């Protein structure tokens, strides 16, 4: 795992120190609000880990490597072992949750910045029906709800979130796919709009077993990879499907919404391109802007760097 220095004048990165994870590679990392800890989820290692952040942003060696235990789900090879996939903080900054795709669980931890460790909450996780494969989660800006996208059955789970107790409760689970879809079930990422009015998810249709780039439903052909848009009820947190939009490439593994809430930027790992969409402020639906950046080798993640005063 490597650290980089960000030049605030031009956004350029300079490679810094490198530290081990204590397990395998991290598909996702988070920094706690105090800036003192880096948390990582190790999909291949079945573990979550903690590295301290030292002076001038330098990384320290791991202070904790915590291996998940449990009976994996039935979908092979994806659920052949515990597979932590993501470790975001909640809006209060007091808790970190971990989606474990292999065990069909979302864990809740309280980071201890004094000793550099993750302390399991009580209860320590919410258990989903086997075979869902929870992959990524996004919190509603109000802090009242969490939305988890499930990779293996292509569903979106809505849960209530109690930031005082650090507890989750499922209230809804619905498909991320178009009606009548016969392609792959291989969903990836979820983002909640800054306004809290909509949630977005990505569906992928080529996991190595689906060579056809397009699918027929009735007499119409539909593009194979898409983004689904949900409306969020601001009283209940429940979701209603608004529509789908072709993502603009193959394997939309990750996307994000710019801080203004006007644009959605989607990265396509297998077609090496990044596509920009404009968000309709009335409906939440997205339309391509025509901005499509090609030739980026396997883009995996879209993040916006915060502005730093001075």
C-alpha positions as CSV (number, residue, x, y, z in Angstrom):
1,X,0.0,0.0,0.0
2,X,1.4,3.4,-1.1
3,X,0.9,6.9,0.0
4,X,1.1,10.0,-2.3
5,X,1.5,13.7,-1.7
6,X,-1.1,15.9,-3.5
7,X,0.1,19.2,-4.9
8,X,-2.7,21.6,-4.0
9,X,-1.8,24.0,-6.9
10,X,-2.1,21.6,-9.8
11,X,-3.5,18.3,-8.4
12,X,-0.4,16.3,-9.3
13,X,0.6,13.3,-7.2
14,X,4.1,12.4,-5.9
15,X,4.7,8.9,-4.7
16,X,5.6,8.6,-1.0
17,X,6.1,5.7,1.4
18,X,5.0,2.1,1.1
19,X,3.7,-0.1,3.9
20,X,2.3,-3.7,4.0
21,X,-1.3,-4.4,4.6
22,X,-0.7,-7.5,6.7
23,X,-3.0,-9.6,4.5
24,X,-3.6,-9.1,0.8
25,X,-4.3,-6.1,-1.4
26,X,-7.0,-3.5,-0.5
27,X,-9.8,-2.9,-3.1
28,X,-11.0,-0.1,-0.8
29,X,-9.5,2.2,1.9
30,X,-10.9,5.1,4.0
31,X,-9.3,7.7,6.2
32,X,-10.9,8.5,9.6
33,X,-12.1,12.1,10.0
34,X,-9.3,12.9,12.5
35,X,-6.8,12.0,9.8
36,X,-5.0,9.6,12.2
37,X,-6.0,6.2,10.8
38,X,-6.2,4.5,7.4
39,X,-8.6,1.6,7.2
40,X,-8.6,-1.1,4.5
41,X,-10.8,-3.9,3.3
42,X,-8.9,-6.9,1.9
43,X,-11.0,-8.9,-0.5
44,X,-8.4,-11.5,-1.2
45,X,-7.2,-11.8,2.4
46,X,-10.6,-11.9,4.1
47,X,-9.5,-9.2,6.5
48,X,-9.8,-5.6,7.5
49,X,-6.7,-3.7,8.6
50,X,-5.6,-0.5,10.2
51,X,-2.5,1.6,9.4
52,X,-1.7,4.8,11.4
53,X,-1.1,8.0,9.5
54,X,2.0,9.7,11.0
55,X,3.4,13.2,10.6
56,X,3.3,14.8,7.1
57,X,0.9,12.0,6.0
58,X,3.3,9.2,6.2
59,X,1.9,5.7,6.7
60,X,2.9,3.5,9.6
61,X,3.0,-0.3,9.7
62,X,-0.3,-2.1,10.5
63,X,-1.5,-1.8,14.0
64,X,-4.3,-4.4,13.5
65,X,-5.3,-7.0,11.0
66,X,-8.7,-8.5,11.8
67,X,-9.7,-11.6,9.9
68,X,-13.5,-12.2,9.4
69,X,-14.8,-15.6,10.4
70,X,-18.0,-17.4,9.3
71,X,-19.5,-19.8,6.9
72,X,-19.3,-18.4,3.3
73,X,-22.3,-18.2,1.0
74,X,-23.2,-20.7,-1.8
75,X,-22.0,-18.8,-4.9
76,X,-18.6,-20.0,-6.0
77,X,-15.9,-18.9,-6.5
78,X,-16.9,-15.5,-5.2
79,X,-18.1,-16.8,-1.8
80,X,-15.3,-19.4,-1.3
81,X,-14.1,-17.4,1.8
82,X,-14.8,-14.2,3.7
83,X,-14.4,-11.2,1.2
84,X,-14.5,-7.7,2.8
85,X,-15.0,-5.4,-0.2
86,X,-15.5,-1.8,1.2
87,X,-15.0,0.1,4.5
88,X,-16.6,3.5,4.5
89,X,-17.2,5.8,7.5
90,X,-20.7,6.9,8.5
91,X,-21.6,10.7,8.3
92,X,-21.0,11.0,12.1
93,X,-17.4,9.7,11.6
94,X,-17.8,7.5,14.7
95,X,-18.4,4.2,12.9
96,X,-17.0,2.3,9.9
97,X,-19.0,-0.4,8.2
98,X,-17.6,-3.3,6.1
99,X,-19.5,-5.1,3.4
100,X,-18.3,-8.8,3.3
101,X,-19.4,-10.3,-0.1
102,X,-18.3,-13.8,0.9
103,X,-20.2,-14.0,4.2
104,X,-23.3,-11.9,3.1
105,X,-22.8,-9.5,6.0
106,X,-22.3,-5.9,6.7
107,X,-20.1,-5.4,9.8
108,X,-20.0,-2.4,12.1
109,X,-16.8,-1.2,13.8
110,X,-15.9,1.7,16.1
111,X,-12.4,2.9,15.2
112,X,-10.2,3.5,18.2
113,X,-7.7,6.2,17.2
114,X,-5.7,5.9,20.4
115,X,-4.6,2.3,19.9
116,X,-5.1,2.1,16.2
117,X,-7.8,-0.7,16.1
118,X,-11.3,-1.5,15.0
119,X,-13.6,-2.5,17.8
120,X,-16.6,-4.7,16.8
121,X,-20.0,-3.2,17.7
122,X,-22.7,-5.2,19.4
123,X,-24.3,-6.7,17.4
124,X,-21.2,-6.9,15.2
125,X,-22.9,-7.4,11.9
126,X,-26.2,-7.7,10.0
127,X,-26.7,-11.0,8.2
128,X,-28.4,-11.1,4.8
129,X,-29.9,-14.0,3.0
130,X,-27.1,-16.2,1.5
131,X,-26.0,-15.5,-2.0
132,X,-26.6,-11.7,-2.2
133,X,-23.0,-10.7,-2.1
134,X,-23.0,-7.2,-0.5
135,X,-20.4,-5.2,-2.2
136,X,-20.6,-1.4,-1.7
137,X,-22.6,0.9,0.5
138,X,-23.6,4.6,0.5
139,X,-25.0,6.6,3.4
140,X,-27.8,9.1,3.0
141,X,-26.6,12.6,3.9
142,X,-29.1,12.8,6.7
143,X,-27.4,9.8,8.3
144,X,-30.7,8.0,8.7
145,X,-30.3,5.3,6.0
146,X,-27.7,3.2,4.2
147,X,-28.0,1.7,0.7
148,X,-26.0,-1.5,-0.1
149,X,-25.6,-2.8,-3.6
150,X,-25.4,-6.6,-3.9
151,X,-23.1,-7.9,-6.6
152,X,-24.2,-11.5,-6.9
153,X,-28.0,-11.2,-7.2
154,X,-28.1,-7.5,-8.5
155,X,-30.3,-6.0,-5.8
156,X,-30.2,-2.9,-3.7
157,X,-30.8,-3.1,0.0
158,X,-32.1,-0.2,2.0
159,X,-31.4,-0.1,5.8
160,X,-32.1,2.2,8.6
161,X,-29.0,3.5,10.4
162,X,-28.8,4.4,14.1
163,X,-25.6,6.5,14.5
164,X,-26.0,6.6,18.3
165,X,-25.9,2.8,18.6
166,X,-24.2,1.9,15.4
167,X,-26.9,-0.5,14.3
168,X,-28.5,-1.4,10.9
169,X,-32.0,-2.7,10.1
170,X,-33.1,-3.8,6.6
171,X,-36.3,-2.2,5.4
172,X,-36.3,-3.0,1.6
173,X,-34.5,-5.1,-1.1
174,X,-35.2,-4.6,-4.8
175,X,-33.7,-5.4,-8.1
176,X,-31.2,-3.1,-9.8
177,X,-31.9,-4.7,-13.2
178,X,-34.3,-3.8,-16.1
179,X,-37.6,-5.7,-16.1
180,X,-37.1,-8.9,-18.1
181,X,-33.4,-8.8,-18.0
182,X,-31.7,-12.1,-19.0
183,X,-28.0,-11.1,-18.8
184,X,-25.5,-11.4,-16.0
185,X,-26.1,-10.4,-12.4
186,X,-22.9,-8.6,-11.5
187,X,-23.6,-5.2,-9.9
188,X,-20.9,-3.0,-8.6
189,X,-21.2,0.4,-7.0
190,X,-23.7,2.7,-5.3
191,X,-23.7,6.5,-4.8
192,X,-26.3,8.7,-3.1
193,X,-26.9,12.2,-4.6
194,X,-25.6,15.0,-2.3
195,X,-29.2,16.2,-2.1
196,X,-30.3,12.8,-0.7
197,X,-33.1,12.6,-3.3
198,X,-31.7,9.8,-5.4
199,X,-29.5,6.7,-5.3
200,X,-27.5,5.3,-8.3
201,X,-26.2,1.9,-8.9
202,X,-24.1,0.2,-11.6
203,X,-24.8,-3.1,-13.4
204,X,-22.2,-5.0,-15.3
205,X,-23.0,-7.7,-17.9
206,X,-19.6,-9.2,-18.8
207,X,-18.0,-11.3,-16.0
208,X,-16.2,-13.5,-18.4
209,X,-19.2,-15.7,-19.2
210,X,-21.3,-13.3,-21.3
211,X,-19.6,-12.6,-24.7
212,X,-22.5,-10.7,-26.2
213,X,-22.2,-6.9,-25.7
214,X,-26.0,-6.3,-26.1
215,X,-29.1,-8.2,-24.9
216,X,-32.5,-8.6,-26.6
217,X,-35.7,-8.1,-24.6
218,X,-38.8,-8.6,-26.7
219,X,-38.0,-6.9,-30.0
220,X,-35.6,-4.4,-28.6
221,X,-31.9,-4.5,-28.0
222,X,-30.6,-3.0,-24.7
223,X,-27.0,-2.1,-24.0
224,X,-25.4,-4.6,-21.6
225,X,-23.9,-2.3,-18.9
226,X,-26.0,0.4,-17.3
227,X,-26.7,2.8,-14.4
228,X,-29.9,2.5,-12.4
229,X,-31.6,5.5,-10.8
230,X,-33.7,5.3,-7.7
231,X,-35.8,8.0,-6.0
232,X,-35.5,8.1,-2.2
233,X,-38.5,8.8,-0.1
234,X,-37.3,11.5,2.3
235,X,-39.7,10.3,5.1
236,X,-39.1,6.6,5.0
237,X,-35.8,6.1,3.0
238,X,-37.6,3.6,0.7
239,X,-36.5,3.4,-3.0
240,X,-38.6,3.6,-6.2
241,X,-37.0,2.8,-9.5
242,X,-36.8,5.8,-11.8
243,X,-35.1,4.3,-14.8
244,X,-31.9,3.0,-16.5
245,X,-29.2,4.6,-18.7
246,X,-26.5,2.9,-20.7
247,X,-23.2,3.6,-18.9
248,X,-21.2,4.3,-22.0
249,X,-18.7,1.4,-21.8
250,X,-17.9,-2.0,-20.5
251,X,-17.7,-2.9,-16.8
252,X,-18.9,0.3,-15.0
253,X,-17.1,-0.7,-11.9
254,X,-17.1,2.7,-10.2
255,X,-18.7,6.1,-10.6
256,X,-19.2,9.3,-8.6
257,X,-21.1,12.5,-8.5
258,X,-19.3,15.9,-8.5
259,X,-19.7,18.0,-5.4
260,X,-22.2,20.4,-7.1
261,X,-24.5,17.5,-7.8
262,X,-24.8,18.4,-11.5
263,X,-22.7,15.6,-13.1
264,X,-22.1,11.9,-12.7
265,X,-18.7,10.5,-13.9
266,X,-18.5,6.8,-14.7
267,X,-15.3,4.7,-15.0
268,X,-15.3,1.6,-17.3
269,X,-12.6,-0.9,-16.4
270,X,-12.8,-3.0,-19.5
271,X,-13.3,-0.4,-22.2
272,X,-10.7,2.1,-20.8
273,X,-12.9,5.1,-20.8
274,X,-14.6,7.6,-18.5
275,X,-18.0,9.0,-19.4
276,X,-19.7,12.2,-18.1
277,X,-23.5,12.5,-17.5
278,X,-25.6,15.4,-16.6
279,X,-28.1,14.9,-13.8
280,X,-31.7,16.1,-14.3
281,X,-32.4,18.2,-11.2
282,X,-36.1,17.4,-11.3
283,X,-36.0,13.6,-11.9
284,X,-32.5,12.5,-11.1
285,X,-32.2,10.8,-14.5
286,X,-28.9,11.1,-16.3
287,X,-28.0,11.9,-19.9
288,X,-24.6,11.8,-21.6
289,X,-22.9,15.2,-22.0
290,X,-20.7,14.0,-24.9
291,X,-17.6,14.1,-22.7
292,X,-16.0,10.7,-23.1
293,X,-12.4,10.4,-22.2
294,X,-10.7,7.4,-23.9
295,X,-7.4,5.6,-23.4
296,X,-7.3,5.5,-19.6
297,X,-6.0,2.1,-18.8
298,X,-8.5,0.1,-16.6
299,X,-10.0,3.1,-14.6
300,X,-11.2,1.7,-11.3
301,X,-12.3,4.5,-9.1
302,X,-13.5,8.2,-9.3
303,X,-12.8,10.4,-6.4
304,X,-12.9,14.2,-6.0
305,X,-10.2,15.8,-3.9
306,X,-11.4,18.3,-1.3
307,X,-10.4,21.9,-1.7
308,X,-7.8,22.9,1.0
309,X,-7.8,26.5,2.2
310,X,-4.6,28.5,1.5
